[in-house]
Amino acid sequence: METGIVKKADWYDHGHAPHMATRLGCHNSSKFQGTANPRERLEYLLKQKTNKYCADCGSPDPKWVSLSLGVFICIKCSGAHRSLGVHISKVLSVKLDDWTNEQVDILVDRGGNAAVNMKYEAFLPEYYRKPKPESSSEERTDFIKRKYETQQFMVPGNHNIHPLHSNGASNGTKSYEKQHTGIRHAFRNSWRRKDEHKVSKKKLMGMVEFVGLIRVNIKRGRNLAVRDVITSDPYVILHLGHQTVRTKTIKSNLNPEWNEILMLSIPDPVPPLKLQVYDKDTFSTDDKMGEAELDIQPLVAAAKACENSIITNTTQLGRWLATENNPLITDSAISLIDGCIKHDITLRLQNVERGELDIELECVPLSQ
């Protein structure tokens, strides 16, 4: 077993309790052995010393997780992670998302912030400083892209390979550095050349500030278009700025029930939320089943206005009227419900012969 990494069996095998306590820095781990509660297991991992701080900027008390990478991160860094795309970093909330034991198993297998950083920051140059809690969005995003997307700080030769799926042992990192000083210097020189190119590119593209998060509950579809003789295999894609997420595919159903929550960071300025429905095909390009575009600026404005509100009763904050210029089938209300800003919408899919979607939007300001 790699140093700093706790295997899934450690949660269930009482014989491994001492190893788990050592690797996670916990001396009272026995009560978690064999537990079936993923929330307790997640909270247990979050209490470990190195997981109490954001893996990327060091902010205390991180409440977000990159499930695919296996790190606990702060809300500001979570926005930069989402911009990488779910194929690199799938972000979940410790508090807002429902967790399964299988998902917690993934975090256990990854080993936590310390083990992951040993891989992704194995050759972090001394002259390149990690962002701090007070760092700008520009600094934060630049570092996270270098660390996870281009993998510039990993062991030379391991690029484009997920380091936690490789056969190399993490406890060999220090000895590897001593034995390969020449390679390290060569890698740093290479990194400097890449850096010069990327800095100029960054100045042209700019960086994105995030003002909050939006949770989109894709509830159901109704009377969707037929694309496979008599039925379809629909799924929904959401786009917000440069971020893209999608639901699962539901087989052979024109009235699918997804009830799936997807989360995106809200850039500033606030772009429209775009929805696309597709029919999944195995041997050909997926077929389009309609689309819609929603202006979420009123929802964001309502969330900001109620950020410090002490109102606890359900309150209607505004209405969005259905017109020929928007995809709404009926008028919809933006409401304050249990302290959350929510917007239930029934929309008509456009550029297709038929189809409707029921969704619920919830805006979460960054301060929360």
C-alpha positions as CSV (number, residue, x, y, z in Angstrom):
1,M,0.0,0.0,0.0
2,E,1.3,3.5,-0.8
3,T,2.3,5.8,2.0
4,G,-0.5,8.3,2.7
5,I,-3.1,6.3,0.8
6,V,-5.8,4.4,2.6
7,K,-7.4,1.5,0.6
8,K,-11.0,0.8,0.6
9,A,-10.6,-2.4,2.6
10,D,-9.3,-0.4,5.6
11,W,-12.8,0.8,6.2
12,Y,-14.2,-2.7,6.6
13,D,-11.3,-4.9,7.8
14,H,-10.8,-4.4,11.6
15,G,-7.3,-5.9,11.2
16,H,-6.3,-2.8,9.2
17,A,-7.4,-0.3,11.8
18,P,-3.9,0.7,13.0
19,H,-2.8,1.3,9.4
20,M,-5.8,3.5,8.7
21,A,-5.2,5.5,11.9
22,T,-1.5,6.0,10.9
23,R,-2.2,7.1,7.3
24,L,-5.1,9.4,8.0
25,G,-3.6,10.8,11.3
26,C,-6.6,9.6,13.3
27,H,-6.2,7.7,16.6
28,N,-9.9,6.9,17.1
29,S,-10.9,5.2,13.8
30,S,-12.4,2.0,15.2
31,K,-16.0,3.4,15.4
32,F,-15.9,4.0,11.6
33,Q,-15.0,0.4,10.7
34,G,-17.8,-1.2,8.7
35,T,-20.0,1.9,8.8
36,A,-22.7,2.0,6.1
37,N,-23.2,5.8,6.4
38,P,-21.4,7.6,3.6
39,R,-22.0,11.0,5.3
40,E,-20.2,9.9,8.5
41,R,-17.4,8.5,6.4
42,L,-17.1,11.7,4.4
43,E,-17.0,13.8,7.6
44,Y,-14.4,11.5,9.0
45,L,-12.1,12.1,6.0
46,L,-12.7,15.8,6.2
47,K,-11.5,15.9,9.8
48,Q,-8.1,14.5,8.8
49,K,-5.3,17.0,9.3
50,T,-4.3,17.5,5.7
51,N,-7.9,17.6,4.5
52,K,-8.8,20.4,6.8
53,Y,-7.3,22.9,4.3
54,C,-7.9,23.3,0.5
55,A,-5.5,21.2,-1.5
56,D,-4.8,24.1,-3.9
57,C,-4.8,27.4,-1.9
58,G,-4.8,26.3,1.8
59,S,-8.1,27.9,2.7
60,P,-9.4,26.3,6.0
61,D,-12.6,24.2,6.2
62,P,-13.0,23.2,2.6
63,K,-16.6,22.1,1.8
64,W,-16.1,20.9,-1.8
65,V,-14.6,17.8,-3.3
66,S,-13.1,16.9,-6.7
67,L,-14.3,13.4,-6.8
68,S,-12.2,12.4,-9.8
69,L,-9.0,13.8,-8.4
70,G,-9.7,13.0,-4.7
71,V,-9.0,16.3,-3.1
72,F,-11.0,18.6,-0.7
73,I,-11.1,22.2,-2.0
74,C,-12.6,25.5,-1.1
75,I,-15.5,27.1,-2.9
76,K,-13.3,29.6,-4.8
77,C,-11.1,26.8,-6.1
78,S,-14.1,24.7,-6.9
79,G,-15.0,27.3,-9.6
80,A,-11.6,26.9,-11.2
81,H,-12.0,23.1,-11.1
82,R,-15.4,23.2,-12.8
83,S,-13.8,25.2,-15.7
84,L,-11.5,22.3,-16.3
85,G,-14.5,20.1,-17.3
86,V,-15.9,17.0,-15.6
87,H,-13.5,14.8,-17.6
88,I,-10.7,16.2,-15.5
89,S,-12.4,17.3,-12.3
90,K,-15.9,16.4,-11.2
91,V,-16.9,18.7,-8.3
92,L,-19.3,17.8,-5.5
93,S,-20.4,19.6,-2.4
94,V,-19.8,18.0,1.0
95,K,-23.1,19.5,2.2
96,L,-25.3,20.0,-0.8
97,D,-24.8,16.7,-2.7
98,D,-26.0,13.2,-1.7
99,W,-23.1,10.9,-1.3
100,T,-22.9,7.1,-1.7
101,N,-20.4,4.7,-0.2
102,E,-19.0,4.0,-3.6
103,Q,-18.1,7.7,-4.0
104,V,-16.5,7.8,-0.6
105,D,-14.6,4.6,-1.5
106,I,-13.0,6.6,-4.4
107,L,-11.8,9.3,-2.0
108,V,-10.4,6.7,0.3
109,D,-8.6,5.0,-2.6
110,R,-7.1,8.4,-3.6
111,G,-5.6,9.0,-0.2
112,G,-6.7,12.6,0.5
113,N,-5.0,15.9,-0.1
114,A,-1.5,15.0,1.0
115,A,-1.3,11.9,-1.2
116,V,-2.7,13.6,-4.2
117,N,-0.5,16.7,-3.8
118,M,2.6,14.4,-3.6
119,K,1.7,13.3,-7.1
120,Y,0.5,16.5,-8.7
121,E,3.1,18.8,-7.0
122,A,6.0,16.4,-7.0
123,F,8.2,18.9,-8.9
124,L,6.7,22.3,-8.0
125,P,9.4,24.8,-8.7
126,E,10.6,26.9,-5.7
127,Y,10.1,30.1,-7.7
128,Y,6.4,29.2,-8.4
129,R,4.2,29.8,-5.4
130,K,0.9,28.1,-4.7
131,P,-2.1,30.5,-4.4
132,K,-3.2,31.5,-0.9
133,P,-6.7,32.0,0.4
134,E,-6.6,35.6,-0.5
135,S,-5.2,35.1,-4.0
136,S,-7.0,36.4,-7.0
137,S,-9.2,34.3,-9.3
138,E,-6.5,34.7,-12.0
139,E,-3.7,33.3,-9.8
140,R,-5.9,30.5,-8.6
141,T,-7.2,29.4,-12.0
142,D,-3.7,29.6,-13.5
143,F,-2.2,27.3,-10.8
144,I,-5.1,24.8,-11.0
145,K,-4.8,24.5,-14.8
146,R,-1.1,23.9,-14.5
147,K,-1.5,21.4,-11.7
148,Y,-4.3,19.2,-13.1
149,E,-4.9,20.0,-16.7
150,T,-1.3,20.2,-18.1
151,Q,0.2,18.4,-15.2
152,Q,3.3,20.6,-15.2
153,F,4.4,19.7,-11.6
154,M,4.2,15.9,-11.9
155,V,7.1,13.5,-12.3
156,P,8.6,13.9,-15.8
157,G,7.4,11.1,-18.1
158,N,4.1,10.6,-16.2
159,H,2.2,13.3,-18.0
160,N,-1.3,12.4,-19.3
161,I,-1.4,9.4,-17.0
162,H,-3.5,9.7,-13.8
163,P,-0.8,9.6,-11.2
164,L,-3.0,7.8,-8.7
165,H,-3.6,5.0,-11.2
166,S,0.1,4.4,-11.9
167,N,2.2,1.6,-10.4
168,G,4.8,4.0,-8.8
169,A,4.8,4.2,-5.0
170,S,4.3,7.7,-3.6
171,N,6.7,7.0,-0.8
172,G,9.5,7.0,-3.4
173,T,9.0,10.6,-4.3
174,K,11.7,12.0,-2.1
175,S,14.3,9.4,-3.1
176,Y,13.3,10.0,-6.7
177,E,14.0,13.7,-6.4
178,K,17.5,13.0,-5.0
179,Q,18.4,10.4,-7.7
180,H,17.1,12.5,-10.6
181,T,18.4,16.0,-10.0
182,G,19.4,16.4,-13.6
183,I,16.0,15.5,-14.9
184,R,14.4,17.9,-12.4
185,H,16.4,20.8,-13.7
186,A,15.6,19.9,-17.3
187,F,12.0,19.7,-16.4
188,R,12.1,23.1,-14.8
189,N,13.8,24.6,-17.8
190,S,11.1,23.1,-20.0
191,W,8.4,24.4,-17.7
192,R,9.9,27.9,-17.9
193,R,9.6,27.8,-21.7
194,K,6.0,26.6,-21.5
195,D,5.3,29.3,-18.9
196,E,6.3,32.1,-21.2
197,H,3.9,30.9,-23.9
198,K,1.0,30.4,-21.5
199,V,1.4,33.8,-19.8
200,S,1.0,35.6,-23.2
201,K,-2.0,33.4,-24.0
202,K,-3.5,34.1,-20.6
203,K,-3.3,37.9,-21.2
204,L,-5.3,37.5,-24.3
205,M,-8.0,35.2,-22.9
206,G,-8.4,36.7,-19.4
207,M,-9.6,35.0,-16.3
208,V,-13.1,34.5,-15.0
209,E,-14.5,35.6,-11.7
210,F,-17.3,33.6,-10.2
211,V,-20.2,35.2,-8.2
212,G,-22.0,32.1,-7.1
213,L,-23.2,28.6,-7.8
214,I,-26.3,27.4,-9.5
215,R,-27.9,24.0,-8.8
216,V,-30.0,22.7,-11.6
217,N,-32.4,19.9,-10.9
218,I,-33.4,18.2,-14.1
219,K,-36.6,16.7,-13.0
220,R,-38.4,15.2,-16.0
221,G,-39.1,15.4,-19.7
222,R,-42.5,15.1,-21.4
223,N,-43.5,14.0,-24.8
224,L,-40.0,14.2,-26.2
225,A,-39.2,13.7,-29.8
226,V,-38.8,10.2,-31.3
227,R,-35.3,9.5,-32.7
228,D,-35.1,5.7,-32.6
229,V,-38.0,4.4,-34.6
230,I,-40.6,4.5,-31.8
231,T,-38.7,5.9,-28.9
232,S,-35.5,7.7,-27.8
233,D,-32.6,7.4,-25.2
234,P,-32.5,11.0,-23.9
235,Y,-30.0,12.9,-21.8
236,V,-29.6,16.6,-21.1
237,I,-26.4,18.7,-21.4
238,L,-26.1,22.1,-19.6
239,H,-23.7,24.8,-20.7
240,L,-22.8,27.9,-18.6
241,G,-19.9,29.9,-19.9
242,H,-17.1,27.4,-20.6
243,Q,-18.6,24.8,-18.3
244,T,-20.5,21.7,-19.5
245,V,-22.2,19.0,-17.5
246,R,-24.7,16.3,-18.4
247,T,-27.2,13.9,-16.9
248,K,-27.3,10.2,-17.2
249,T,-29.0,8.6,-20.2
250,I,-32.5,7.1,-19.8
251,K,-33.2,4.2,-22.1
252,S,-36.3,4.0,-24.3
253,N,-38.4,6.7,-22.7
254,L,-40.1,9.7,-24.1
255,N,-41.2,10.8,-20.7
256,P,-38.0,10.3,-18.7
257,E,-37.6,11.0,-14.9
258,W,-34.1,12.2,-14.2
259,N,-34.4,14.0,-10.9
260,E,-30.7,14.7,-11.2
261,I,-29.0,17.7,-9.7
262,L,-26.1,19.3,-11.7
263,M,-24.0,22.2,-10.3
264,L,-22.2,24.9,-12.1
265,S,-20.2,28.0,-11.1
266,I,-21.8,31.3,-12.2
267,P,-19.3,33.6,-14.1
268,D,-19.3,37.4,-14.0
269,P,-20.8,38.7,-16.2
270,V,-23.6,36.2,-16.0
271,P,-24.1,34.3,-19.3
272,P,-27.3,32.5,-20.2
273,L,-27.8,28.9,-19.1
274,K,-28.1,26.6,-22.2
275,L,-29.9,23.3,-22.2
276,Q,-29.6,20.7,-24.9
277,V,-31.4,17.3,-25.1
278,Y,-29.9,14.5,-27.1
279,D,-30.7,10.9,-28.0
280,K,-27.9,8.5,-27.2
281,D,-26.7,6.4,-30.2
282,T,-24.2,3.6,-30.0
283,F,-22.9,3.5,-33.6
284,S,-23.6,7.0,-34.8
285,T,-23.6,10.6,-33.7
286,D,-26.1,11.4,-31.0
287,D,-29.3,13.0,-32.4
288,K,-30.6,16.4,-31.2
289,M,-33.9,16.5,-29.4
290,G,-34.2,20.2,-28.8
291,E,-32.7,23.0,-26.8
292,A,-33.5,26.0,-24.7
293,E,-31.7,29.1,-23.3
294,L,-32.5,30.7,-20.0
295,D,-31.6,34.1,-18.6
296,I,-30.5,33.4,-15.0
297,Q,-29.5,37.0,-14.2
298,P,-32.8,37.7,-12.3
299,L,-32.2,34.6,-10.1
300,V,-28.6,35.8,-9.3
301,A,-29.9,39.3,-8.5
302,A,-32.5,37.9,-6.2
303,A,-29.9,35.7,-4.4
304,K,-27.6,38.7,-3.9
305,A,-30.5,40.9,-2.6
306,C,-31.5,38.2,-0.1
307,E,-28.0,37.2,0.9
308,N,-28.3,38.5,4.4
309,S,-32.0,38.3,4.7
310,I,-33.6,37.1,8.0
311,I,-36.9,36.1,6.3
312,T,-37.8,32.5,7.0
313,N,-41.2,32.3,5.5
314,T,-41.7,31.3,1.8
315,T,-41.8,34.5,-0.1
316,Q,-42.3,35.2,-3.8
317,L,-39.5,37.6,-5.1
318,G,-40.5,38.0,-8.7
319,R,-42.2,36.4,-11.7
320,W,-40.9,35.5,-15.1
321,L,-43.7,35.8,-17.7
322,A,-44.1,33.3,-20.5
323,T,-43.8,35.1,-23.9
324,E,-43.1,34.2,-27.5
325,N,-39.5,35.4,-26.9
326,N,-38.7,32.8,-24.2
327,P,-39.1,29.0,-23.8
328,L,-41.4,29.2,-20.8
329,I,-44.7,27.4,-21.2
330,T,-46.2,29.0,-18.1
331,D,-45.3,32.0,-15.9
332,S,-42.8,31.0,-13.2
333,A,-42.0,32.5,-9.8
334,I,-38.6,33.2,-8.2
335,S,-39.1,32.3,-4.5
336,L,-37.3,32.4,-1.2
337,I,-37.9,28.9,0.3
338,D,-36.2,27.9,3.6
339,G,-33.5,30.5,3.0
340,C,-32.9,29.3,-0.6
341,I,-33.6,31.2,-3.8
342,K,-35.4,28.8,-6.1
343,H,-37.0,29.0,-9.5
344,D,-39.3,26.2,-10.8
345,I,-39.6,26.2,-14.6
346,T,-41.5,24.3,-17.2
347,L,-40.0,25.0,-20.6
348,R,-40.7,24.1,-24.2
349,L,-37.8,22.7,-26.1
350,Q,-37.0,24.7,-29.2
351,N,-35.7,23.8,-32.7
352,V,-37.5,20.4,-32.4
353,E,-41.0,19.2,-33.3
354,R,-42.1,18.6,-29.7
355,G,-40.9,18.2,-26.1
356,E,-41.0,19.8,-22.6
357,L,-38.7,19.9,-19.6
358,D,-39.4,20.5,-15.9
359,I,-36.4,21.9,-14.1
360,E,-35.7,23.7,-10.8
361,L,-33.0,26.3,-10.4
362,E,-31.4,27.3,-7.1
363,C,-28.8,30.0,-6.7
364,V,-26.1,29.8,-4.0
365,P,-24.0,33.0,-3.4
366,L,-20.3,32.4,-2.9
367,S,-20.5,33.7,0.6
368,Q,-22.6,30.7,1.5
